[in-house]
């Protein structure tokens, strides 16, 4: 057996002398793999390699999970905030919107516009025998209310049929719960903008039937919004056949900047246009800053894990100094030794990165079941707006995380590999 091993080493030495081993040849991969296996002398090196893989995997998985949750937050909040408030808001400048029907019809014909909805908007006080709360009343036509999917598709009690008859309103579920109401009960609305008398404006108070109870899933909206028939809201807020504004819903919320000039032209009169980005600039700006900061902070986990690669390879170089010296005396070039240790570090980085990718994807896809099992009561929607933890994976972000992790792993191998390639075989055999 010893003779066979010597023959094999002589064959390898002959290959080195002939210079017939190309870069990253199979021999280099086999040697790198053997160096990573646990042995009696090199067990400590393998333990460091294991924890390096584990650290990189946890760092990559954490990055993917956190970024996916942040993306899910943005998507959910955007769909709920913009889904009920619209993408573009048209307000009058020189005269009231008494021609709102023709104006909304022209705006709805612009390419990229899904719908243009005229609204009467005003604040009121809602009360019942069990309590009271400030609300935002929105007057809207029944046909337009059906176009707002966030409302029409989330009715939890009653119905929107016959909404335009002026006898009922639709309220959010949390408002209904706080006032102790359900579909069919009476809700009283009061506003200071009532009838005008010789002594001033008298408050107006009127009772309405709760025709429908909706649940958007965002606490602030479910506790605040009251939808009323358009003609009734005009009478309730003393509007002379006009509306407060026209809300426009687009096919693509992120393409709002490109469509504003077309809307201005279609209006055919001076109007003030604002979009969802301007109204929610602070909120979504803070969300984006938080997301970027979290990415930087969590990237440090991967950086620390790659530092383990450096220490592990330095230990490996010291442990295998005699082996390196023998390979050099047999004809192995410094480039061969450099590539062997580069492969070592790359294997640790790639295995850790792919393991973290798999773990992150699995956890992200099952984030809601995990929440229900591990933290059934830890997510308070009255504090965090949403009822569940949202998650949405972005393929481009995942690619950035994976490429960054592998790149950091390769960078971490450069110094130990260079040190191994520069090892003097004479000194290594003398003191090894």
N, C-alpha and C positions, 0 to 999 in steps of 0.2 A: 504493500500500500504506500509506503514511504517512497519506494522507487517510482510508482505511478505519479505521485505528487511532484517529485523532482522533475520527471519528464514533462509534466504539465507546466511547471514553472519555467523549464528550459524553452518550451514552445512559446510561452508568453514573452520570455525574454527575446526570443528570436523575432517575434512580431514587432517588439519595440525597436530592436536594432534595425530591422528593415524599414521602419517607419510606416508600416502598413495599417496601423490602427487609426481610423478617421476620428475626428472629434465626436464625442458623445457616442462612442461605439458601445456594443453590448457588454464588453468587458467592464467598461467604466460604470455602467448601470448595475451590473452584478456586484461589483465591489462596493458601490455606494449602498446597495441594499443590505449587504452583509455587515457593513459598519453600523447600520441602524438596529440590528438585532441585538437583543439582550444576551450578554455572556457573563461569565463569572467576573471578568475584569472590567468589562464595559457596561455593566448593568446600570451604573449611575448615568452614563450618557444616554441610554435608552429611556430612563425615567425622565430626564430633562426634555428629550425629544417628545415624549408622550404629553408632558404638560405644555409644551410649546404648541402641539397640535390642538390640545384641549383649549388653551387660551385663545388661539386664533379662531377656532370654531365658535366659541362663546362670543367673541367680539363680533364676528361676521353675522352670527345669528341675531345678536342684540341690535346691531345696526339695521338689519333688514326688518326686524319686527317693529322697532321704534319708527323708522321712516314710513313703513306701511301704515302704522296707526296714525301718524301725523297726516299722511295723505288721505286716509279715511276720514279724519276729522275735517279736513278742508273740503272734501267732496260732500260730506254729509251736511256740514254747516252751509256750504254754498247752495246745495240743492234745497235746503229748507228755508234759508233766509231769502235767497233769490227766487225760490219756487213759489213763495207766497207774496213777495214784494215786487217781482218783476225785475227786468234787466235795465230798462231805460225808463225815465220818468219825464213826462212832458208837462210843463207848467205854463200857464198863460202869462203874457207880458203886458200887452197894451189893452186887451179886452178879455172878458170872461169867455169860458168855453161853452157858449150857448149853442155852438155848431158842433158839439162833440160827436154826434153821430156821423156826419160827413168827414170830420177830421180823423176819427178813429178808423173809418173805412179806408181813407187814403193811406194812412200809416200802415195798416195791415197788409196792403198790397206791395209794400217794399220787399225786395228779395231778402230772405233771411229772417223775416219777421213771422213768428208763429201766430201771434194775436196781439191786438191793441184793445185795451179794456178801459173804458171811462169809469172813474170812481168819484164818489163823494166821501170825503174823509173828515172825521171830527172826533173830538174827545167827549166822553160822557161818563156818568157814574151809574154803574149797574148795581141793583139791589134786589133782595128777596127777603122773606121773613127771617132768613137765617144768616144774613150778612150783606156786605156791600164791597165793591171794588171799582177802581178806576179802569176804564176800558177804552179801546180805540174802535170806533164804529166805522165800518166801511159800507157805503151804499154801492150796490152792484146789481147788474141785470142777471137773471137766472141763467140765461144762455152763456154769459161770460163766466159765471161761477163754475159752471160745468167744465170750462176750459182750464181751470186751475186744478191740476191733478192733486196737489197737496191737500186740497179740501175735498173735492168730489170723490176721491178714491179712499178717503179715510173717515167716512161717516161711521160713528160708533153708536148712534142712537137716532131714531126718527128718520126723516127723509127730506130731500130737497125738492120733491115734487110739489108744485104749486107755490114755489117760493116767491114768485112775482105778484101774488095776490095782495101783498102788503100787510098780512096779519101776523107774520111770524119772523123770527130771526134764527140765524145759526151761530152757535157759540162754541168755544173751545172746551175740551173735557175738563181741564183743571179749573177753569172758571166755573163750570157747572158744579164740580165737586166742592169748590170753596163756598158757593152760594146754596148748596144743597138742592140743585135742580136736575131735572132730567127732561127728555123730550115730552112735550105736552104741558109742562108747567109754565107759569107766568114769570117773566123777568121785567123789572121796571127800570127804564132808562131815563136819566135826567141830564139836561144840558143847560148851561146858563144862556145859550143863544136861542131864546124862545121868542114869543110874540112881542112885537114892538107896541108899546102903549104910550100915552102922553106922559107917563111917569118914568119912562125908560123901557129897557128890555127885560121882560119877565122870564124867569127860568121855565123851561118846558119839561114836563114829566109825563111819560106815557108807558103803559104796560103792553108787552108783546108776548106772544106765545113762542116758546122754544120749539121750533120745528125740527131742528137737527143739532146734534152734538158731534163735533169733529175732533180728531186727535192727530195733529201734525207730527208729534214726537219731540217737539222742542218746547220746553216748559214755558219760556217767555211768551211765545205766541199762543199756546193753548190756554194761557191764563189771561190774555189781553184782548184778543180779537173778537169782534162781534160783526157778523155780516148781515146787512139789512137790504131789502129791495131798494133799487135806485130811486124810484119815484117817492117812496116813503122817506128815504133819507134826505131828499131835497126839501120835503116839507118839514121834516124834523129839525133840520139845521137852517131853515129859512133861506134856502137857495132858490133863485128865480130861474128855474129850468136850466141850470148850468151845472158843471161838475168841477171838482177841485183839481183834478189832474187826470192824465191818461197814462196808464202803465202799459209798457210794451214788453212782450216776452219774445225772446229770440231763439232760433234753433241752436245757436252756439254762443254761450255766455262769454267765452274768452275772445270772441270776434266782435265785441261791442264797439271798439274804437273805429273799425273800418266802416261800420254801418251808420254812424252818427251823421255824416254829411248827407247821406241819402234820406234820412229821416227829416233833417232840417229842410231839405228841398221839397219833400212830399208834403210837409205841413202847409206850405204856401202862405204862411203868415208868421210873424215874429213869435217864437216860442223859446222857452228855456229848457234845454236838454241836460239832464244829469243821468249818470249810469250807476250801476251797483258798485263799481270800484270806488267812486267818489263817496258814496254814502257809507261804505264799510271799509274805507281805507285804513283806519287805525286798527280795526279788529283783524283783518286779514294780513296787514303788515306785521302786526305783533306775532301772528301765527307763523308767518314765514321766517321771521327772525328767530323765533323759538326753535323752529325746525332746523335751521342752519346751525345754531349753537349746539343743539343736541347731536347733530352729525359730527361736529368737531370734537365734542367731549367724548362721545362713544368711540370715535376713531382712535382715541388714546388707548383703548383696550387692545386694539389690534397692534398698535405700536409697541406696547409693553410686551405683548406676546411674541412679537418678532425679536425683541431684545433677548428673549429666552433662546431663540435660535442662535444668536451670536454666542452666548455663553455655552450653549450645548456643543456647538461646533468647535469652539476653542478647547473645551474639554476633550472632544473627540480627536482633535489634532494632537494634543499632548498625549493622549492614550495610545494613539496609533503612530507615534513618531518613528518607532522601530520599523513598523510595516512600510511606512512611507519611504524610509531610508533604503530598505531592501528593494522596493519597487524602483527607486531612482537608480540604484546600482545595477539593476537588471535592464535599464534602458528607458524607463518611463520618463517622459518629459515633464517639466514643471506645468505645462498646459494640461497634461493628463491628470496630474494631482489636483490642479485647480478645478477642473471640471468634475472630478469625483465629489469634491466637497460642495461644489455648486449644486450638483444633483441632490446631495443629501439635504441641503437647506430647501431646495425647490420642492422636494417630496414632502417635507414637513409642511411648507406653506400651502401647497396644492391640496394635500389631504385635509389639512385643517380648514381651508377655505371651502372646499366642497362639502365637508361635513357640516360646517356652519350654514352654508347655503341650504342644504337639505333640512336642517333643523329649523332655520328661520322660515322657510316656505311652509313647512308642516304646521308650525305654531301659528303663523299668520292666517293660514286657511282655516284653522280651527280656533281662532281667538274667541269667538262668542261662546262655543261650548265650554272652552277652558274657563272663561269668566264665570259662566253659570255654575260650574262645578267647584272652582277654587274660591271665587269671591262673589257668592250669590247676592250679598247685600252691601257690597262695598261701593257700588256705582250708584250714586244718588243723582237722578236726572234733574232735580231742582237746583243742584249746584253746578253740574257739568252740561246742562242743556239737553244732552242726549241720553236715551234710555239704555244703550248698549255701547260697548267699545267697538268703533268701526275700524276696518283695516282694508287697505287697497294697495296692492303691490304695483310698483312701477318698474317695468323691465329695464329701462335705461338706468335708473338708480341702482338696481341690483347689479347690473353690469359694472357700473362705476365702483361699487363696493367690492365686488369680486376681483376686478382688475387692480384696484388699489391694494387689496390685501396680498395678492400674489406679487405685485411689484415691491411692496415693503419687505416681503419675505426674501425675494431675490437680492434686494439691497443689503439685507442683514447678513447674507452669506458671503459678501464680497471680501470683507476684511479677514475672516477666518480662512477662507479659501486661498487668498493671496498669501497669508502667513504660512499655510501648509505648503504652497508651491515654492516658497523661498527657503524651506527647511534644508539645512546642510546635512546631507546623508552621513558624512563622517562624524560630525558632532552628535547626531542623533544616535548612531550606533555606539559611540563611545559612552554617552551619558544616558541613553535610553534604558 
